[in-house]
Amino acid sequence: MIDRHRIPGYGLFLPLAFLVLTVLPLGAEVPKRFLTLGITIPETICTRLETRLATEITNLRMYAGFKVKSILGYDNKHVNVRNEELDIIDAGYGVYREAFKTGKWSVILHACYHGDNSQMFYSEGVIVTSDTSLQTFEEAAKRPVYAVSPSSATGWQLQQAMFERAGVHPGKITFVKKHTDVPAMVAAHPGSIGFCGAFADYARHGLRVLARTPRVPSALVIARQSVPGSLQTEIAAVLKDFFLEEYRADPVFIRRFYVFPLEQDYSTYFSAFAKPEPVSPVPILFLVLLTVLTGVVVFLTMLLRRTNKKRIIQACGYEEARLTLERSGFGSSWKKNCLHIFDKSVLALGEEAWDTVLVTITRDIERILPALVHRVNALPVSDTWKQVLSERMDTWALILSFNKRVVEHVRALLAKSRVQTDLALAYTDILTPEEYPLSHFACLDGLLISLYARRNLVVHAHARFISREEARYTLDSWLKLQATLAESGLFSESGESG
């Protein structure tokens, strides 16, 4: 018989044995749960993505590995938002709106469709009718409605929210499944209204727009907040690269790639559904005092901002550039927009917010290009200069069209001029007086494409490439574009009224 009292350390044996038998096996236990992704891709691509994730992401900690499932349709995703089966889902607007209501999801990627960033947001939804007397939501209440489907953002949800905000409800609803079928149904049933995307050809059916909805994100990849943030970031990076490679290989089949989120808070897009808060009665005297105080605060704030703005513009070396914009021959509304964009960009430059400079400047070409094409098309010139416009024409297509029709055309004609050495007269012998304003655009060779490329730096979250020099170069390029527009005279007071 062993005398336990004579064995050194015997008193520690039982606690140590208990520790070995309980704690250590728990630490060595392999987690059984897989991290599951539901993506709208075929099974064959799911397998490749699963392999890619397993290869590039090894530090899973609380998960055994990855499972990637092919998941299609609103109904399937809607169900998975409610249960715990999927950890990451690519979601249309209706699904991610529902997910955000639970407060348990985060956006990790934002979708681009058909290779153009303007397709990162749905086209506006519209409410259409053939009834010319119909003007308000109250008048539209109780009218029969032809809509796309309950899951469609621009073919039901956003329009329904507009009615709810107005405190009224539409009449009997018929869902027709396709945006393109809505205008035909409304035209065939006088007195009805239709809910569809703005891209649907409603004008061909003689319909007009009663109201337009806001634009909202088209598709996002969302992750449960229970997935650790560092792991969400790693997975987002792999998904982004994987989809971009697949898209480049076959853009017709894949149709989309992903970029990192464009916004800090996607829940702001749900304001389109928020109902106005009821206004409680307030004493008139209090309102008068509040109005006076608000006026004083606004005046002081504007005075301070004006002084601060002037100081920053001077410090950044753009005081002369602003004076040039003020003295330009632009029409009043065009000049006002230009000065607003300029001020916002230079203030961001002074605050070292380089990405804000790029966003502000490069988004402005979405305003400039369509307006410029309209001005050129309105000139009494040959159709050789003119460009075809359509609602679905994106910014990149407009740039290519303008470069081919105007910029390259003017530069090609320069070779035929007999007075090439005199810049002031170089085009006078080859262009009509009506065409002469277009000669100024010869200097834009490559500039529009350069601005578009800078927009992509921000959209694709290439923050490491955005420096002070990049921001200043972008602002200077935009100023050169404005100078060219001013020289052409297309946006003068007379051009603006036309």
Phi and psi in degrees as a GROMACS rama.xvg file:
@    title "Ramachandran Plot"
@    xaxis  label "Phi"
@    yaxis  label "Psi"
@TYPE xy
-80.8971  132.173  ILE-2
-90.2383  104.194  ASP-3
-67.0069  -22.1145  ARG-4
-74.5247  -19.3864  HIS-5
-96.5043  -3.17661  ARG-6
-95.0998  120.778  ILE-7
-61.7678  134.883  PRO-8
75.1514  7.91467  GLY-9
-62.6648  -29.6962  TYR-10
-66.0387  -20.9123  GLY-11
-90.8313  -7.04649  LEU-12
-62.7627  -49.2504  PHE-13
-63.6678  -44.8312  LEU-14
-60.3193  -39.6937  PRO-15
-67.7262  -39.2065  LEU-16
-63.7837  -40.9554  ALA-17
-62.0981  -40.7382  PHE-18
-63.438  -44.4596  LEU-19
-63.4736  -40.4265  VAL-20
-78.1878  -19.1734  LEU-21
-113.314  -58.7343  THR-22
-69.8139  -47.3228  VAL-23
-62.6027  -43.7104  LEU-24
-61.4111  -34.9155  PRO-25
-64.5161  -40.4803  LEU-26
-66.99  -28.5851  GLY-27
-92.1751  -2.19618  ALA-28
-68.7318  132.708  GLU-29
-81.7418  125.822  VAL-30
-62.2978  143.233  PRO-31
-95.6949  -19.934  LYS-32
-85.9513  132.173  ARG-33
-90.7706  147.563  PHE-34
-82.6075  121.814  LEU-35
-112.427  132.312  THR-36
-114.689  136.041  LEU-37
-112.993  108.901  GLY-38
-124.652  144.984  ILE-39
-82.9388  72.772  THR-40
-142.779  158.736  ILE-41
-64.8444  161.94  PRO-42
-58.3381  -37.7638  GLU-43
-62.3078  -39.5667  THR-44
-74.2798  -32.3578  ILE-45
-57.2973  -42.6875  CYS-46
-63.2002  -42.9555  THR-47
-64.5944  -41.2859  ARG-48
-65.1912  -40.439  LEU-49
-59.9489  -43.8879  GLU-50
-64.151  -41.0642  THR-51
-63.383  -44.731  ARG-52
-63.0379  -43.5465  LEU-53
-64.2184  -31.3051  ALA-54
-78.1308  -42.193  THR-55
-94.4491  -19.129  GLU-56
-121.038  107.349  ILE-57
-110.362  -20.1887  THR-58
-90.9996  71.1457  ASN-59
-85.6259  -26.0933  LEU-60
58.3354  -83.2979  ARG-61
-87.6978  4.72904  MET-62
-123.868  152.435  TYR-63
-82.1764  -22.5988  ALA-64
163.27  -159.377  GLY-65
-117.632  146.486  PHE-66
-130.823  124.1  LYS-67
-112.376  121.89  VAL-68
-112.296  143.58  LYS-69
-80.7089  116.88  SER-70
-128.659  124.894  ILE-71
-120.861  147.418  LEU-72
85.5342  150.405  GLY-73
-60.6817  -43.5028  TYR-74
-61.3125  -44.369  ASP-75
-63.8616  -42.3283  ASN-76
-70.9152  -37.8914  LYS-77
-57.6924  -43.926  HIS-78
-64.8269  -40.434  VAL-79
-73.6376  -21.3775  ASN-80
-66.8337  -32.8681  VAL-81
-81.0416  -27.1179  ARG-82
-108.087  -169.336  ASN-83
-109.355  18.1349  GLU-84
-72.4662  -45.2219  GLU-85
-106.092  142.592  LEU-86
-98.1205  -29.6089  ASP-87
-137.38  133.058  ILE-88
-136.161  140.778  ILE-89
-88.96  122.625  ASP-90
-125.07  136.65  ALA-91
-74.8052  176.521  GLY-92
-58.563  -42.4479  TYR-93
-62.0102  -39.9805  GLY-94
-71.4391  -46.5366  VAL-95
-70.7969  -28.508  TYR-96
-63.2351  -42.2049  ARG-97
-66.5838  -38.5073  GLU-98
-64.0953  -41.4292  ALA-99
-66.193  -25.4445  PHE-100
-62.4887  -29.156  LYS-101
-78.2564  -19.3696  THR-102
72.2401  19.0458  GLY-103
-118.217  12.3962  LYS-104
-129.804  153.189  TRP-105
-129.368  149.596  SER-106
-84.9204  130.084  VAL-107
-116.328  -20.4589  ILE-108
-148.108  158.188  LEU-109
-127.259  134.678  HIS-110
-85.3647  143.584  ALA-111
-113.047  135.781  CYS-112
-111.732  143.923  TYR-113
54.8869  27.3289  HIS-114
74.8794  9.59405  GLY-115
-128.835  136.784  ASP-116
-70.508  -19.4135  ASN-117
-68.0697  -17.7577  SER-118
-86.1515  12.1071  GLN-119
-79.4586  -8.54155  MET-120
-129.284  142.605  PHE-121
-59.988  148.307  TYR-122
-60.8305  155.319  SER-123
-60.5092  148.327  GLU-124
-82.3528  152.106  GLY-125
-130.709  155.165  VAL-126
-110.771  117.408  ILE-127
-114.892  154.196  VAL-128
-156.667  157.681  THR-129
-99.1115  -4.92793  SER-130
-84.9005  108.494  ASP-131
-70.0373  -18.5632  THR-132
-84.4302  -13.0864  SER-133
-76.8011  122.32  LEU-134
-126.782  -30.2191  GLN-135
-125.066  165.195  THR-136
-65.4337  -35.885  PHE-137
-60.5612  -40.6003  GLU-138
-70.1221  -29.6902  GLU-139
-80.9155  -16.257  ALA-140
-58.7313  143.006  ALA-141
75.675  -6.10431  LYS-142
-71.5364  147.595  ARG-143
-61.6139  142.397  PRO-144
-121.083  134.099  VAL-145
-111.613  118.3  TYR-146
-128.363  174.477  ALA-147
-80.2289  -66.9049  VAL-148
-166.278  160.48  SER-149
-61.2432  -24.1906  PRO-150
-89.7125  -5.82753  SER-151
-81.9356  125.507  SER-152
-67.0764  -51.685  ALA-153
-92.3376  -0.349312  THR-154
-116.948  11.2909  GLY-155
-169.337  -58.7349  TRP-156
-59.9749  -48.8408  GLN-157
-68.6545  -38.9288  LEU-158
-66.4948  -42.1366  GLN-159
-59.8682  -39.5878  GLN-160
-63.4579  -36.1141  ALA-161
-64.2192  -39.474  MET-162
-64.5862  -43.2765  PHE-163
-62.6852  -40.0162  GLU-164
-64.43  -32.3718  ARG-165
-79.7707  -7.33851  ALA-166
79.8629  20.3555  GLY-167
-131.177  171.751  VAL-168
-133.734  141.363  HIS-169
-72.2831  171.522  PRO-170
-85.0008  -146.368  GLY-171
-60.745  134.772  LYS-172
-109.676  133.445  ILE-173
-123.007  122.106  THR-174
-93.9769  129.115  PHE-175
-111.42  0.927922  VAL-176
79.0982  -29.8215  LYS-177
-124.542  139.902  LYS-178
-59.3895  -40.9429  HIS-179
-67.3033  -19.7604  THR-180
-85.0252  -18.3689  ASP-181
-62.8443  -51.4348  VAL-182
-57.9101  -39.2876  PRO-183
-63.9803  -39.5834  ALA-184
-67.5547  -40.2157  MET-185
-65.7439  -41.6541  VAL-186
-64.3896  -33.2591  ALA-187
-79.8413  -12.5698  ALA-188
-128.502  82.886  HIS-189
-53.521  140.468  PRO-190
93.5405  -10.3898  GLY-191
-89.6906  171.754  SER-192
-128.866  160.16  ILE-193
-130.06  143.918  GLY-194
-111.748  116.413  PHE-195
-156.032  171.941  CYS-196
-70.5275  152.571  GLY-197
-64.389  -17.3248  ALA-198
-77.1606  -14.829  PHE-199
-65.6052  142.16  ALA-200
-82.0989  74.1281  ASP-201
-79.6261  -27.5704  TYR-202
-63.5484  -34.0713  ALA-203
-63.3473  -25.1179  ARG-204
-95.3871  9.45279  HIS-205
74.3396  25.0267  GLY-206
-96.8894  157.837  LEU-207
-123.945  162.832  ARG-208
-91.1304  122.048  VAL-209
-81.2481  -37.8333  LEU-210
-159.407  154.521  ALA-211
-118.208  142.235  ARG-212
-90.4776  167.221  THR-213
-66.8563  164.014  PRO-214
-89.4523  141.555  ARG-215
-132.105  161.009  VAL-216
-57.1637  139.6  PRO-217
-79.1371  -49.2935  SER-218
-154.21  141.76  ALA-219
-133.391  159.46  LEU-220
-103.236  123.687  VAL-221
-116.818  147.856  ILE-222
-127.89  144.605  ALA-223
-63.6818  140.344  ARG-224
-68.7265  -11.4222  GLN-225
-71.7229  -19.2934  SER-226
-75.7068  125.798  VAL-227
-53.0539  142.601  PRO-228
-57.7695  -41.0844  GLY-229
-64.2336  -36.3197  SER-230
-71.1465  -38.6911  LEU-231
-56.5681  -43.7807  GLN-232
-64.1699  -43.658  THR-233
-63.3083  -45.3966  GLU-234
-64.7786  -40.6985  ILE-235
-59.4662  -42.1926  ALA-236
-63.4775  -42.184  ALA-237
-66.8407  -45.0506  VAL-238
-59.9324  -43.3644  LEU-239
-59.7364  -49.9474  LYS-240
-65.7315  -40.9417  ASP-241
-63.2184  -47.6297  PHE-242
-68.4527  -34.5822  PHE-243
-65.081  -40.7807  LEU-244
-65.1231  -43.7971  GLU-245
-64.2433  -39.2476  GLU-246
-64.2926  -43.8691  TYR-247
-63.9341  -34.7244  ARG-248
-70.6121  -36.9207  ALA-249
-154.711  78.465  ASP-250
-65.7764  -26.6757  PRO-251
-68.5475  -37.4774  VAL-252
-82.2534  -45.6992  PHE-253
-77.7064  -42.0198  ILE-254
71.7672  -12.3177  ARG-255
-153.33  155.377  ARG-256
-133.38  177.906  PHE-257
-123.94  152.004  TYR-258
-128.714  165.763  VAL-259
-66.876  157.118  PHE-260
-51.551  140.035  PRO-261
-87.2828  -22.5625  LEU-262
-117.309  156.912  GLU-263
-80.4144  -33.665  GLN-264
-140.161  100.516  ASP-265
-74.2711  -14.0358  TYR-266
-67.1065  -15.8157  SER-267
-63.4011  -23.3587  THR-268
-72.614  -11.1974  TYR-269
-83.4046  -2.24583  PHE-270
-62.695  -20.178  SER-271
-65.1076  -18.0179  ALA-272
-102.878  -8.54944  PHE-273
-72.4377  135.904  ALA-274
-86.6053  140.315  LYS-275
-59.143  138.827  PRO-276
-72.2495  139.881  GLU-277
-64.4047  140.462  PRO-278
-91.8429  123.932  VAL-279
-86.7341  149.24  SER-280
-63.9421  137.489  PRO-281
-126.333  137.231  VAL-282
-55.7629  138.994  PRO-283
-61.3461  -39.733  ILE-284
-61.2664  -40.5779  LEU-285
-62.6622  -40.419  PHE-286
-63.9902  -38.7589  LEU-287
-64.189  -47.3551  VAL-288
-61.6125  -41.917  LEU-289
-63.6657  -39.0045  LEU-290
-64.6405  -43.0734  THR-291
-63.486  -47.1279  VAL-292
-62.5048  -40.9142  LEU-293
-62.9469  -41.1528  THR-294
-61.7507  -42.0287  GLY-295
-63.4684  -45.5829  VAL-296
-62.5003  -44.276  VAL-297
-62.1191  -43.0742  VAL-298
-62.4362  -47.5298  PHE-299
-64.1065  -39.6787  LEU-300
-64.1298  -43.2306  THR-301
-64.5713  -39.2534  MET-302
-63.6121  -44.6369  LEU-303
-64.7013  -44.19  LEU-304
-65.0201  -37.7492  ARG-305
-64.8452  -42.8986  ARG-306
-64.6325  -44.1636  THR-307
-65.4562  -41.2613  ASN-308
-61.5183  -45.0489  LYS-309
-62.4788  -40.0569  LYS-310
-64.3503  -43.0093  ARG-311
-68.1553  -40.2184  ILE-312
-62.4772  -39.2001  ILE-313
-65.9473  -44.7744  GLN-314
-63.5548  -33.8917  ALA-315
-83.8792  -7.58233  CYS-316
81.8048  24.488  GLY-317
-114.141  18.675  TYR-318
-64.1046  -43.1012  GLU-319
-67.9123  -36.462  GLU-320
-63.1904  -38.3571  ALA-321
-68.3102  -39.8842  ARG-322
-61.886  -38.1945  LEU-323
-62.7353  -42.0226  THR-324
-63.5066  -41.5338  LEU-325
-63.4571  -34.103  GLU-326
-89.7041  -4.21792  ARG-327
-64.2616  162.229  SER-328
-86.2913  19.8797  GLY-329
-65.48  153.595  PHE-330
-66.9143  162.703  GLY-331
-60.477  -45.2273  SER-332
-69.6757  -38.7568  SER-333
-65.781  -43.1682  TRP-334
-63.3476  -40.7402  LYS-335
-60.7965  -44.4879  LYS-336
-63.0499  -43.7671  ASN-337
-61.3253  -45.3204  CYS-338
-64.9369  -37.9206  LEU-339
-62.2348  -46.1194  HIS-340
-66.4845  -41.2126  ILE-341
-61.3692  -49.7651  PHE-342
-60.1492  -45.9295  ASP-343
-61.1115  -39.4645  LYS-344
-69.1827  -44.5952  SER-345
-68.6469  -37.7587  VAL-346
-62.4287  -40.3704  LEU-347
-65.5252  -36.432  ALA-348
-62.445  -42.6829  LEU-349
-64.6786  -28.8119  GLY-350
-90.835  6.04094  GLU-351
61.4024  29.1192  GLU-352
-93.1895  75.895  ALA-353
-60.8643  -40.8896  TRP-354
-65.9346  -33.198  ASP-355
-64.7109  -36.8605  THR-356
-60.2454  -47.3732  VAL-357
-64.3912  -42.2511  LEU-358
-62.6475  -48.2868  VAL-359
-61.7719  -46.1995  THR-360
-71.6483  -48.8298  ILE-361
-74.2933  -26.3408  THR-362
-68.3024  -21.8151  ARG-363
-69.4881  -21.5033  ASP-364
-68.5621  -18.7133  ILE-365
-71.0185  -22.4565  GLU-366
-86.3729  -39.0436  ARG-367
-73.0361  -47.2093  ILE-368
-60.6988  -51.8024  LEU-369
-60.0195  -40.5649  PRO-370
-63.771  -39.928  ALA-371
-65.3176  -44.4437  LEU-372
-62.6552  -41.7503  VAL-373
-59.775  -41.8881  HIS-374
-63.9  -42.7423  ARG-375
-65.5669  -44.1319  VAL-376
-64.3835  -25.1387  ASN-377
-82.4846  -11.377  ALA-378
-71.6614  147.689  LEU-379
-78.4188  65.2938  PRO-380
-123.236  173.193  VAL-381
-62.8743  151.084  SER-382
-63.9787  -13.825  ASP-383
-58.3027  -32.0122  THR-384
-85.4236  -19.058  TRP-385
-87.3009  156.702  LYS-386
-124.126  147.744  GLN-387
-80.1611  132.779  VAL-388
-115.97  141.912  LEU-389
-144.237  158.366  SER-390
-61.9421  -28.595  GLU-391
-94.0979  6.38058  ARG-392
-75.7353  119.463  MET-393
-85.2483  173.638  ASP-394
-61.8355  -40.8273  THR-395
-62.9114  -43.235  TRP-396
-63.644  -37.9207  ALA-397
-65.0404  -40.0655  LEU-398
-62.7458  -47.6073  ILE-399
-61.2161  -42.1838  LEU-400
-64.1261  -45.5513  SER-401
-65.8572  -41.642  PHE-402
-60.3524  -42.0084  ASN-403
-72.7868  -45.4008  LYS-404
-77.0636  -33.1426  ARG-405
-115.361  -61.7109  VAL-406
-60.4505  -54.6107  VAL-407
-67.9577  -33.6405  GLU-408
-63.1561  -46.2718  HIS-409
-63.6538  -44.0773  VAL-410
-66.3115  -34.1059  ARG-411
-67.6926  -37.5696  ALA-412
-68.1961  -26.2652  LEU-413
-57.5818  -34.0547  LEU-414
-64.4851  -22.1989  ALA-415
-91.0454  -7.51854  LYS-416
-73.2367  143.771  SER-417
-88.2301  -9.21262  ARG-418
-126.992  52.9545  VAL-419
-63.3297  -28.5082  GLN-420
-74.4827  -17.6632  THR-421
-103.592  104.06  ASP-422
-61.3454  -31.0561  LEU-423
-72.8561  -24.2653  ALA-424
-116.165  0.831997  LEU-425
-56.5667  -27.6862  ALA-426
-110.084  -4.529  TYR-427
-65.3004  -24.5154  THR-428
-93.9994  -0.829777  ASP-429
-126.299  -8.51673  ILE-430
-120.859  146.479  LEU-431
-75.3758  162.524  THR-432
-56.2396  -33.635  PRO-433
-70.6543  -31.1179  GLU-434
-85.0913  -18.1865  GLU-435
-57.2085  -37.1927  TYR-436
-56.5055  -25.2806  PRO-437
-73.5871  -17.0824  LEU-438
-62.975  -27.1953  SER-439
-65.2913  -21.5626  HIS-440
-80.836  -2.10076  PHE-441
-60.731  -28.5269  ALA-442
-77.0552  -4.97058  CYS-443
-88.0222  8.0178  LEU-444
-54.7468  111.897  ASP-445
87.4432  -16.5607  GLY-446
-68.8584  -42.5926  LEU-447
-64.7289  -40.5154  LEU-448
-65.2121  -37.3206  ILE-449
-62.2552  -43.4487  SER-450
-64.1163  -40.0739  LEU-451
-63.9736  -38.6446  TYR-452
-63.4446  -36.4212  ALA-453
-68.5011  -33.3133  ARG-454
-60.8723  -40.7572  ARG-455
-65.4284  -29.0125  ASN-456
-57.7319  -41.3495  LEU-457
-77.2097  -46.4875  VAL-458
-59.4076  -38.4164  VAL-459
-92.9354  14.3768  HIS-460
58.6773  38.3489  ALA-461
-86.8505  62.3162  HIS-462
-60.4783  -32.137  ALA-463
-67.7466  -17.1722  ARG-464
-93.9867  -6.35908  PHE-465
-95.8322  106.164  ILE-466
-118.053  179.028  SER-467
-59.8581  -42.3118  ARG-468
-63.659  -39.8664  GLU-469
-64.1937  -41.3522  GLU-470
-65.651  -44.4677  ALA-471
-66.245  -40.3047  ARG-472
-61.1683  -40.9967  TYR-473
-65.4839  -44.4982  THR-474
-63.527  -41.6052  LEU-475
-64.6365  -37.4374  ASP-476
-64.6939  -41.3226  SER-477
-63.7936  -40.8871  TRP-478
-63.3055  -37.5551  LEU-479
-64.259  -39.6643  LYS-480
-63.2512  -43.4928  LEU-481
-64.785  -37.7597  GLN-482
-63.4549  -39.4691  ALA-483
-66.4554  -41.8032  THR-484
-62.4928  -39.5496  LEU-485
-65.4333  -42.3186  ALA-486
-62.9667  -34.4345  GLU-487
-69.452  -25.6705  SER-488
76.6992  3.73148  GLY-489
-69.104  -21.5203  LEU-490
-114.3  25.7793  PHE-491
-74.8896  178.2  SER-492
-55.3332  -43.0209  GLU-493
-68.8143  -39.073  SER-494
-68.5221  -34.6894  GLY-495
-66.8695  -39.9394  GLU-496
-69.207  -23.7101  SER-497
